[in-house]
Amino acid sequence: MPTTNIEIFSAICILLTGSLVIGILIGEFSSIMSDMSETANRQNEELDMMTSVMMGLKLPEEIQLNVLDYYLALQSCKYVHND
């Protein structure tokens, strides 16, 4: 337990600094999670649009699967190369 004024002031400063750091970390983590969610939603919308267009064009199922496989492979390369 802090007994002198200097110890009490130091303890308060340390607690405030720790609280600030924890707050910043939680905020950054939630921002990262939000960005990941937006990216996933955008990719799902693109996949849905591609599927709808291919079905509208009445492409054979084999070609549709090849296009979707290519798109998914292309997306996975973006994460590997950090594009």
ABEGO torsion letter per residue (X at the ends): XBABAAAAAAAAAAAAAAAAAAAAAAAAAAAAAAAAAAAAAAAAAAAAAAAAAAAAAGBBAAAAAAAAAAAAAAAAAAAAAGX
